[in-house]
Amino acid sequence: MTFAKPPIVEDFLRKKYEDLGYWSRPPLALHVEKHASKHPSRLAVTDGSGNQLTYLQFNNAVIAATSWFKSKGLLVGDSVVFAMRNEIDYALAHVAASRMGLVSVMLSAREGKNDIFYAQQKTDSKMILVSKGKNVAGIQDLIESSNKSKHENVLVVEVDADNSNLSFSSDSDNWPGWRIFISQGISVTADMSPIHMPKPDDFELVVFSSGTTGEPKGIAHTYNGTGASLYNWINELELTYEDSVFCPATLGHVGGAQWGLRTAMIIGAPLVLMDKWDVSFAAKQIFKFKCRYTLLTPTFLVDLMNLPDQERELLASFRLWTVGGSGMSSEFIIRSESKLPGVVLRGFGMSEHFMSTITRVNDPIEKRRNNDGRLLPGCEIEVWDDNQEKLPLGQPGEMAVRGPSAVGGYFTHPDETVRSYVGGWQLTGDIITLDSEGFIKVVDRKKEIIIRGGENIAPQEIEQIIMRNPKIPPFIIVGVPDERLGERVGMVFEGSSTNCSFEQILEILASAEVAKYKWPEVLMSVAELPRTSLGKIRRGVVRNAVRTDFKEENLELLLKEIR
């Protein structure tokens, strides 16, 4: 894969990361094979449909899936886009890609046709696996139109989790699925070649993060980076095979991929996947599989706290709830632990460097309730002012971070890389404080990103699509405070409420096949949006007014006071 260069790491840091054992960790597939050999009957993965595979079955399916990838002409270093549901086939495809040395481009099944096409184009992927129900023909049309001059073939494969009538054949472009892989593939056609042992700076997975540019930013992680992050996390939290992993977060983001799927496969624990959130069903799954660990957003935890007492008793096995992805009040941890078993740990992470902080079980409760974690091994954080000068402890400023799991920039956005990466440090756009014990607290965001239930949404991406309709009055997209989700997507437009309707907006976004979680849920009108002397909407003014009180009748008054 040639679309990105490995991160540039200064020699002294490279030596430090290697000497401390952060880098050059065994690849994921090697762990799966080891668990299959030593504990063949241990549960490896189950999904919301009740399907279950042991580690022996899962490893056999991985070997057969690797053979299938090879039969399609894929080579070591090629990339494959996965836009799939949280089901066994997603986990299987990713581990098989790792075994062969392919690069996994991780998306969720919720992404729209254009998002999937964008990821394929930016990564030059040779194959796309999409869950049944996605617009396969539409994706293929986009690719063929784009590649007419290149004479390239990109295979778009639909994954049907319920289809057990296919047969394993190199002549078919269908994804056979885990049932066929374990029943036929291993005994008939599987390639038993050794696991590909990557070079440390080879790329393993790609994710996309929303940015203020309106286009998703491409983030390519190396084996060194993913391994450093995983092992430090597992060691610090003392996770073992007994810590059955509950994973409601999509595998298309680092939250589900790294702290769900990949964590479970490293420690040899059961991975309990959940595709569509249903809090009562979640409690039953946690009880059935004795789940003890998860990483999720506060949204999920609030729902679990609000379960009736009888259903909350089903959660008794839990040991560690690790939480991040949106802001939490100082009372959140206290309230959570009064309602739920186990310990709730706050942390901070980003797609660019995975988790960089987490509180620990033995930290004082005042630290755990009021901070977003302390540094994980190898991670460094500084607080900078607007001149990129380091600020004293306790003083708020922008977070700058570096460490053994960080990338060196965005392969899709070189300009954004120049702005965000300075001397080996990433400027995150978050305003934080840092104390003498290494605890951070996120107090604000410089960026305009909306975080809805852990999903990052770029306002400009939505704005650019809506603005294609000239009949829509001047507006901006903002985050609206929400107790359960953290924020919802709001739209503030100029004029009376008769100038714009939900029906108009949703029709525009639906026709553009924008993922539904990005659609506005709150619509507000004001007589006049505040503007600069050059006529630009004062976005920060509107955003702060909405945060203060987003009720429409109060928003007008707030903006009048500011003007």
C-alpha positions as CSV (number, residue, x, y, z in Angstrom):
1,M,0.0,0.0,0.0
2,T,1.6,3.2,-1.1
3,F,-1.0,5.9,-0.1
4,A,0.7,6.7,3.2
5,K,4.2,6.9,4.7
6,P,4.9,5.5,8.2
7,P,5.1,8.1,10.9
8,I,8.4,9.8,11.2
9,V,9.7,9.2,14.7
10,E,12.9,10.7,16.1
11,D,15.8,8.3,16.6
12,F,15.8,8.7,20.4
13,L,12.1,8.0,20.6
14,R,12.4,5.0,18.3
15,K,15.1,3.5,20.5
16,K,13.1,4.3,23.6
17,Y,10.0,2.5,22.2
18,E,12.0,-0.5,21.1
19,D,14.0,-0.8,24.3
20,L,10.9,-0.6,26.5
21,G,9.2,-3.3,24.4
22,Y,6.3,-1.1,23.1
23,W,7.1,-2.1,19.5
24,S,7.6,-5.3,17.4
25,R,4.8,-7.2,19.1
26,P,3.4,-10.5,17.6
27,P,0.7,-10.0,15.0
28,L,-3.0,-10.6,15.8
29,A,-3.4,-13.8,13.8
30,L,-0.5,-15.4,15.7
31,H,-2.5,-15.0,19.0
32,V,-5.6,-16.5,17.5
33,E,-3.7,-19.5,16.3
34,K,-2.1,-19.9,19.7
35,H,-5.5,-19.9,21.4
36,A,-6.9,-22.4,18.9
37,S,-4.0,-24.7,19.7
38,K,-4.0,-24.4,23.5
39,H,-7.7,-23.8,24.2
40,P,-9.6,-25.1,21.1
41,S,-13.0,-25.4,22.8
42,R,-12.9,-21.9,24.4
43,L,-15.6,-19.5,23.0
44,A,-14.0,-17.0,20.6
45,V,-16.9,-15.0,19.3
46,T,-20.6,-14.7,19.4
47,D,-23.0,-12.2,17.8
48,G,-26.5,-10.9,18.4
49,S,-28.0,-13.6,16.2
50,G,-26.9,-16.3,18.6
51,N,-24.1,-17.6,16.4
52,Q,-21.0,-18.9,18.3
53,L,-17.5,-20.1,17.3
54,T,-14.8,-21.6,19.4
55,Y,-11.2,-20.5,18.9
56,L,-10.5,-23.7,16.9
57,Q,-13.5,-23.1,14.6
58,F,-12.7,-19.4,14.3
59,N,-9.0,-20.0,13.5
60,N,-10.0,-22.6,10.9
61,A,-12.4,-20.1,9.3
62,V,-9.6,-17.5,9.3
63,I,-7.3,-19.8,7.4
64,A,-10.0,-20.6,4.9
65,A,-10.9,-16.9,4.5
66,T,-7.2,-16.1,3.9
67,S,-7.3,-18.7,1.1
68,W,-10.4,-17.0,-0.4
69,F,-8.7,-13.6,-0.4
70,K,-5.7,-15.1,-2.2
71,S,-8.0,-16.8,-4.8
72,K,-9.4,-13.3,-5.6
73,G,-5.9,-12.2,-6.6
74,L,-5.1,-10.1,-3.5
75,L,-1.5,-9.7,-2.6
76,V,0.4,-8.8,0.6
77,G,0.1,-5.1,1.2
78,D,-3.2,-4.7,-0.7
79,S,-6.1,-3.0,1.1
80,V,-9.7,-4.1,1.6
81,V,-12.6,-2.0,2.7
82,F,-14.9,-3.5,5.3
83,A,-18.3,-1.8,5.6
84,M,-20.0,-4.4,7.6
85,R,-22.3,-5.0,10.6
86,N,-21.0,-6.2,14.0
87,E,-21.2,-9.8,13.1
88,I,-18.9,-12.8,13.0
89,D,-18.0,-12.3,9.4
90,Y,-16.5,-8.8,10.2
91,A,-14.3,-10.2,12.9
92,L,-13.3,-13.1,10.6
93,A,-12.5,-10.9,7.6
94,H,-10.3,-8.6,9.7
95,V,-8.3,-11.4,11.3
96,A,-7.9,-13.2,7.9
97,A,-6.6,-9.9,6.4
98,S,-4.1,-9.6,9.3
99,R,-3.0,-13.2,8.7
100,M,-2.3,-12.6,5.0
101,G,-0.8,-9.2,5.4
102,L,-3.7,-7.2,3.9
103,V,-4.6,-3.7,5.2
104,S,-8.0,-3.5,6.7
105,V,-9.9,-0.3,5.9
106,M,-12.4,-0.3,8.7
107,L,-15.9,1.2,8.2
108,S,-19.3,0.4,9.6
109,A,-22.4,-0.8,7.7
110,R,-24.1,2.5,8.5
111,E,-21.8,4.5,6.2
112,G,-23.4,5.7,3.0
113,K,-22.5,4.8,-0.6
114,N,-20.4,7.9,-1.1
115,D,-18.5,7.3,2.2
116,I,-17.6,3.8,1.1
117,F,-16.6,5.0,-2.4
118,Y,-14.4,7.7,-0.8
119,A,-12.6,5.2,1.4
120,Q,-12.0,2.9,-1.6
121,Q,-10.6,5.7,-3.7
122,K,-8.4,7.1,-1.0
123,T,-6.9,3.8,-0.1
124,D,-6.8,2.3,-3.6
125,S,-8.5,-0.8,-2.2
126,K,-8.9,-3.8,-4.5
127,M,-12.0,-5.2,-2.8
128,I,-15.0,-4.0,-0.7
129,L,-16.9,-6.2,1.6
130,V,-20.4,-4.8,2.4
131,S,-23.2,-6.2,4.5
132,K,-26.3,-7.2,2.7
133,G,-28.7,-4.4,2.1
134,K,-26.2,-1.8,1.1
135,N,-26.3,-0.2,-2.3
136,V,-23.8,-2.6,-4.0
137,A,-24.8,-1.6,-7.5
138,G,-24.5,2.1,-6.7
139,I,-21.1,1.6,-5.2
140,Q,-20.0,-0.4,-8.2
141,D,-21.3,2.3,-10.6
142,L,-19.3,5.0,-8.8
143,I,-16.1,2.9,-8.9
144,E,-16.5,2.0,-12.6
145,S,-17.2,5.6,-13.6
146,S,-14.1,6.8,-11.7
147,N,-11.8,4.1,-12.9
148,K,-12.7,4.1,-16.6
149,S,-9.4,5.7,-17.5
150,K,-7.4,3.5,-15.1
151,H,-8.6,0.1,-16.3
152,E,-8.7,-1.1,-12.7
153,N,-11.1,-3.7,-11.4
154,V,-12.5,-3.4,-7.9
155,L,-14.5,-6.2,-6.6
156,V,-17.6,-5.2,-4.5
157,V,-18.8,-8.3,-2.5
158,E,-22.0,-8.5,-0.6
159,V,-21.8,-10.3,2.8
160,D,-25.0,-12.2,3.7
161,A,-24.7,-13.3,7.3
162,D,-27.7,-15.6,7.0
163,N,-26.7,-17.4,3.8
164,S,-25.5,-20.9,4.4
165,N,-26.3,-22.4,1.0
166,L,-23.2,-21.2,-0.9
167,S,-20.2,-23.4,-1.6
168,F,-16.5,-22.5,-1.3
169,S,-15.3,-21.8,-4.9
170,S,-12.6,-19.6,-6.3
171,D,-14.9,-19.0,-9.3
172,S,-17.5,-17.3,-7.2
173,D,-17.3,-13.7,-6.2
174,N,-19.6,-14.3,-3.2
175,W,-18.2,-14.1,0.3
176,P,-18.8,-17.7,1.4
177,G,-19.3,-16.8,5.1
178,W,-18.1,-18.3,8.3
179,R,-20.4,-21.4,8.0
180,I,-18.9,-22.4,4.7
181,F,-15.4,-21.6,5.8
182,I,-15.6,-23.8,8.9
183,S,-17.5,-26.7,7.2
184,Q,-15.7,-26.9,3.8
185,G,-12.9,-24.4,3.5
186,I,-10.4,-25.8,5.9
187,S,-10.7,-29.4,4.7
188,V,-10.9,-28.8,1.0
189,T,-9.1,-25.7,-0.3
190,A,-7.5,-23.8,2.6
191,D,-4.0,-22.5,2.1
192,M,-2.0,-23.6,5.1
193,S,0.9,-21.2,4.4
194,P,2.4,-19.6,7.5
195,I,1.1,-16.4,9.0
196,H,2.6,-13.3,7.3
197,M,5.1,-11.8,9.7
198,P,5.0,-8.0,8.9
199,K,7.7,-5.5,9.2
200,P,7.0,-3.1,12.1
201,D,6.3,-0.1,9.9
202,D,4.0,-2.0,7.6
203,F,0.4,-0.8,7.7
204,E,-2.2,-2.9,9.4
205,L,-5.5,-0.9,9.5
206,V,-7.0,2.3,8.3
207,V,-9.8,4.3,9.9
208,F,-11.4,7.6,8.9
209,S,-12.0,10.5,11.3
210,S,-14.4,13.4,10.6
211,G,-12.6,16.7,10.4
212,T,-13.5,20.4,10.2
213,T,-12.7,20.3,6.5
214,G,-15.9,18.5,5.7
215,E,-14.1,15.4,4.4
216,P,-13.1,12.4,6.5
217,K,-9.4,12.3,7.3
218,G,-7.5,9.1,6.5
219,I,-5.5,7.6,9.4
220,A,-3.2,4.7,8.6
221,H,-1.8,2.6,11.6
222,T,1.2,0.4,11.5
223,Y,1.7,-2.9,13.3
224,N,4.1,-1.1,15.7
225,G,1.4,1.4,16.6
226,T,-1.5,-1.0,17.0
227,G,0.6,-3.4,19.0
228,A,1.9,-0.7,21.4
229,S,-1.6,0.6,22.1
230,L,-3.1,-2.9,22.7
231,Y,-0.4,-4.3,24.9
232,N,-0.2,-1.2,27.1
233,W,-3.9,-1.1,27.5
234,I,-4.2,-4.8,28.4
235,N,-1.3,-4.6,30.8
236,E,-2.5,-1.5,32.6
237,L,-6.0,-2.9,33.0
238,E,-4.7,-6.4,33.8
239,L,-7.1,-8.0,31.3
240,T,-7.0,-11.8,31.0
241,Y,-8.9,-14.5,29.1
242,E,-11.5,-14.4,31.9
243,D,-12.5,-10.9,31.0
244,S,-15.2,-11.7,28.4
245,V,-15.4,-8.7,26.1
246,F,-18.7,-7.0,25.5
247,C,-18.6,-5.0,22.2
248,P,-21.6,-2.9,21.2
249,A,-19.3,-0.3,19.5
250,T,-19.0,-0.7,15.8
251,L,-15.9,-2.5,14.5
252,G,-15.6,0.3,11.9
253,H,-14.1,2.6,14.5
254,V,-11.1,2.2,16.8
255,G,-13.4,1.8,19.8
256,G,-14.9,-1.4,18.6
257,A,-11.9,-2.6,16.5
258,Q,-9.1,-2.0,18.9
259,W,-10.8,-2.3,22.4
260,G,-13.3,-4.9,21.4
261,L,-12.3,-7.3,18.6
262,R,-8.5,-7.0,18.8
263,T,-8.4,-6.9,22.6
264,A,-10.4,-10.1,22.9
265,M,-8.3,-11.9,20.3
266,I,-5.0,-10.9,22.1
267,I,-6.1,-12.1,25.5
268,G,-8.0,-15.1,24.3
269,A,-11.3,-14.0,25.8
270,P,-14.8,-14.4,24.3
271,L,-15.9,-11.5,22.0
272,V,-19.6,-10.7,22.5
273,L,-20.6,-8.6,19.5
274,M,-23.8,-6.5,19.3
275,D,-24.9,-4.8,16.1
276,K,-28.0,-2.8,17.0
277,W,-28.2,-1.3,20.5
278,D,-31.0,-2.7,22.6
279,V,-30.3,-2.2,26.3
280,S,-32.5,-5.1,27.5
281,F,-30.9,-7.5,25.1
282,A,-27.5,-6.1,26.1
283,A,-28.1,-7.0,29.7
284,K,-29.2,-10.6,28.7
285,Q,-26.0,-11.0,26.6
286,I,-23.8,-9.8,29.4
287,F,-25.5,-12.2,31.8
288,K,-25.3,-15.2,29.4
289,F,-21.6,-14.8,28.5
290,K,-20.5,-13.4,31.9
291,C,-19.0,-10.3,30.4
292,R,-16.5,-8.5,32.6
293,Y,-15.0,-5.7,30.4
294,T,-16.0,-3.2,27.8
295,L,-15.2,0.2,26.3
296,L,-18.2,2.3,25.4
297,T,-19.6,5.8,25.4
298,P,-21.6,7.4,28.2
299,T,-24.7,6.9,26.1
300,F,-24.7,3.2,26.6
301,L,-23.8,3.4,30.2
302,V,-26.7,5.8,30.9
303,D,-29.1,3.3,29.3
304,L,-27.8,0.5,31.4
305,M,-28.1,2.6,34.6
306,N,-31.7,3.3,33.8
307,L,-32.7,-0.4,33.5
308,P,-35.2,-1.7,36.0
309,D,-33.6,-3.2,39.1
310,Q,-34.3,-6.8,38.0
311,E,-32.6,-6.3,34.6
312,R,-29.6,-4.5,36.2
313,E,-29.0,-7.6,38.3
314,L,-28.1,-9.4,35.0
315,L,-24.9,-7.2,34.9
316,A,-23.4,-8.7,38.1
317,S,-20.4,-10.2,36.3
318,F,-19.0,-6.9,35.2
319,R,-15.5,-5.8,36.5
320,L,-14.5,-2.8,34.3
321,W,-16.5,-0.3,32.3
322,T,-14.1,1.9,30.4
323,V,-15.8,5.1,29.1
324,G,-14.8,7.8,26.6
325,G,-16.0,9.5,23.5
326,S,-17.9,12.4,25.0
327,G,-17.9,14.7,28.0
328,M,-18.9,13.5,31.5
329,S,-19.9,15.5,34.5
330,S,-18.1,15.1,37.8
331,E,-21.1,13.2,39.2
332,F,-21.2,10.7,36.3
333,I,-18.8,8.2,37.8
334,I,-20.5,8.4,41.2
335,R,-23.9,7.8,39.8
336,S,-22.7,5.0,37.5
337,E,-21.0,3.1,40.3
338,S,-24.0,3.5,42.5
339,K,-26.2,1.8,39.9
340,L,-23.8,-0.7,38.3
341,P,-21.4,-3.4,39.5
342,G,-17.7,-3.0,38.9
343,V,-15.6,0.1,38.4
344,V,-16.1,2.8,35.8
345,L,-12.9,4.3,34.3
346,R,-12.8,7.5,32.3
347,G,-10.3,7.8,29.4
348,F,-9.4,9.9,26.5
349,G,-8.5,8.7,23.0
350,M,-8.6,9.6,19.3
351,S,-8.4,7.6,16.1
352,E,-5.0,9.1,15.5
353,H,-3.3,7.6,18.5
354,F,-5.9,5.3,20.2
355,M,-6.3,5.7,23.9
356,S,-3.7,7.9,25.6
357,T,-5.2,8.2,29.1
358,I,-7.3,6.1,31.4
359,T,-8.0,6.2,35.1
360,R,-7.0,3.1,37.1
361,V,-9.0,1.0,39.5
362,N,-6.8,2.1,42.5
363,D,-7.0,5.8,41.7
364,P,-8.7,7.9,44.4
365,I,-12.4,8.5,43.6
366,E,-11.9,12.2,43.4
367,K,-9.4,11.7,40.6
368,R,-11.6,9.2,38.8
369,R,-14.7,11.3,38.9
370,N,-13.1,14.6,37.9
371,N,-10.5,13.7,35.3
372,D,-10.3,12.0,31.9
373,G,-7.5,9.6,32.9
374,R,-3.8,9.7,33.4
375,L,-1.2,8.7,30.9
376,L,-0.7,5.3,29.5
377,P,2.8,4.0,29.3
378,G,4.8,5.7,26.5
379,C,2.3,8.4,26.0
380,E,3.3,12.1,26.5
381,I,1.0,15.0,26.8
382,E,1.8,18.7,27.0
383,V,-0.5,21.7,27.2
384,W,0.3,24.5,24.6
385,D,-0.8,28.0,24.1
386,D,-1.7,29.6,20.8
387,N,2.0,30.2,20.0
388,Q,2.7,26.5,20.6
389,E,4.6,27.2,23.8
390,K,4.3,24.8,26.7
391,L,2.0,26.1,29.5
392,P,2.5,25.4,33.3
393,L,0.7,22.6,35.0
394,G,-3.0,23.4,35.8
395,Q,-3.3,26.1,33.1
396,P,-5.8,25.3,30.3
397,G,-4.5,25.1,26.7
398,E,-4.5,22.9,23.7
399,M,-3.5,19.2,24.1
400,A,-0.4,18.1,22.3
401,V,0.3,14.4,22.3
402,R,2.9,11.9,21.1
403,G,3.6,8.3,21.8
404,P,4.4,4.8,20.4
405,S,0.9,4.3,18.9
406,A,0.5,7.7,17.2
407,V,0.4,8.3,13.5
408,G,2.4,11.0,11.7
409,G,-0.5,12.7,9.9
410,Y,-3.4,12.3,7.5
411,F,-2.7,10.7,4.1
412,T,-5.8,12.3,2.7
413,H,-5.1,15.9,4.0
414,P,-1.5,17.1,3.8
415,D,-2.6,20.7,4.7
416,E,-4.3,19.4,7.8
417,T,-1.2,17.4,8.7
418,V,0.9,20.6,8.6
419,R,-1.6,22.4,10.9
420,S,-2.0,19.6,13.4
421,Y,1.4,18.0,13.6
422,V,4.3,20.0,14.9
423,G,7.7,18.6,15.7
424,G,6.4,15.1,16.2
425,W,3.5,16.2,18.4
426,Q,-0.2,16.1,17.4
427,L,-2.3,19.1,18.3
428,T,-5.7,17.5,19.1
429,G,-7.9,20.6,19.1
430,D,-9.0,19.8,22.7
431,I,-8.6,22.3,25.5
432,I,-7.3,20.5,28.6
433,T,-5.6,20.9,32.0
434,L,-2.8,18.6,33.1
435,D,-1.8,18.1,36.7
436,S,1.5,16.9,38.3
437,E,0.3,13.3,38.5
438,G,-0.4,13.1,34.8
439,F,-4.2,13.4,35.0
440,I,-5.9,15.4,32.2
441,K,-9.3,17.0,32.2
442,V,-10.9,18.0,28.9
443,V,-12.6,21.4,29.4
444,D,-13.5,22.5,25.9
445,R,-13.0,21.8,22.2
446,K,-11.4,24.2,19.7
447,K,-12.7,22.2,16.8
448,E,-16.3,22.2,15.7
449,I,-16.7,18.4,15.7
450,I,-20.1,17.2,17.1
451,I,-19.8,14.0,19.2
452,R,-23.1,12.2,19.1
453,G,-23.0,9.0,21.1
454,G,-19.3,8.6,20.4
455,E,-19.6,9.3,16.7
456,N,-17.6,12.2,15.4
457,I,-19.6,14.4,12.9
458,A,-18.1,17.2,10.9
459,P,-20.6,20.1,10.6
460,Q,-19.1,21.3,7.3
461,E,-19.7,17.9,5.7
462,I,-23.4,18.2,6.4
463,E,-23.5,21.9,5.5
464,Q,-21.9,21.4,2.1
465,I,-24.5,18.8,1.1
466,I,-27.5,20.9,2.3
467,M,-26.2,24.0,0.6
468,R,-26.5,22.3,-2.8
469,N,-30.2,23.3,-2.5
470,P,-30.3,27.1,-3.2
471,K,-33.8,27.4,-1.6
472,I,-32.4,26.6,1.9
473,P,-31.9,29.9,3.9
474,P,-28.5,30.7,5.5
475,F,-27.8,28.3,8.4
476,I,-25.1,26.5,10.3
477,I,-24.9,23.0,11.8
478,V,-24.1,22.9,15.6
479,G,-24.0,20.4,18.4
480,V,-27.0,20.5,20.7
481,P,-26.4,19.3,24.3
482,D,-28.2,16.0,25.1
483,E,-28.1,14.1,28.4
484,R,-28.0,10.7,26.9
485,L,-26.0,11.1,23.7
486,G,-23.8,14.0,24.8
487,E,-24.8,16.0,21.7
488,R,-27.3,15.8,18.9
489,V,-27.0,17.4,15.5
490,G,-28.8,20.7,15.4
491,M,-29.4,23.2,12.5
492,V,-29.9,26.9,13.2
493,F,-31.2,28.8,10.2
494,E,-32.1,32.4,9.4
495,G,-35.7,33.5,8.9
496,S,-39.1,32.2,10.0
497,S,-39.9,28.6,10.6
498,T,-41.8,28.5,7.3
499,N,-38.6,29.0,5.3
500,C,-37.3,25.5,6.2
501,S,-38.6,22.2,7.3
502,F,-37.3,18.9,8.5
503,E,-38.8,17.2,5.5
504,Q,-36.8,19.4,3.1
505,I,-33.5,18.8,5.0
506,L,-33.9,15.0,5.4
507,E,-34.9,14.6,1.8
508,I,-31.7,16.3,0.7
509,L,-29.6,14.2,3.0
510,A,-31.4,11.0,2.1
511,S,-30.9,11.6,-1.6
512,A,-27.2,12.1,-1.0
513,E,-27.1,8.8,1.0
514,V,-25.7,10.5,4.0
515,A,-25.5,8.1,7.0
516,K,-28.6,8.7,9.3
517,Y,-26.6,9.3,12.4
518,K,-25.4,12.6,10.8
519,W,-28.9,13.9,10.1
520,P,-30.1,17.0,12.1
521,E,-32.5,16.1,14.9
522,V,-33.0,19.6,16.2
523,L,-34.2,22.5,13.9
524,M,-34.1,26.1,15.2
525,S,-34.8,29.4,13.5
526,V,-33.6,32.9,14.4
527,A,-34.5,36.2,12.8
528,E,-30.9,37.0,12.1
529,L,-27.6,35.0,12.5
530,P,-24.7,37.1,13.9
531,R,-22.1,38.0,11.3
532,T,-18.6,39.4,11.1
533,S,-17.9,42.7,9.3
534,L,-17.2,40.7,6.2
535,G,-20.6,39.0,6.4
536,K,-19.4,35.6,7.7
537,I,-21.6,33.8,10.2
538,R,-20.0,34.0,13.6
539,R,-20.1,30.2,14.2
540,G,-18.5,30.3,17.6
541,V,-21.1,32.8,18.9
542,V,-24.0,30.6,17.7
543,R,-22.4,27.4,19.0
544,N,-21.8,28.9,22.4
545,A,-25.4,30.2,22.6
546,V,-26.8,26.8,21.7
547,R,-24.6,25.2,24.4
548,T,-25.9,27.7,26.9
549,D,-29.6,27.1,26.2
550,F,-30.7,25.5,23.0
551,K,-34.5,26.2,23.4
552,E,-35.5,28.1,20.4
553,E,-37.2,30.9,22.3
554,N,-34.1,31.5,24.4
555,L,-31.6,31.2,21.6
556,E,-33.1,34.3,19.9
557,L,-32.6,36.3,23.1
558,L,-29.1,35.1,23.6
559,L,-28.0,36.1,20.1
560,K,-29.7,39.5,20.5
561,E,-27.7,40.1,23.7
562,I,-24.5,39.1,22.0
563,R,-25.1,41.3,18.9
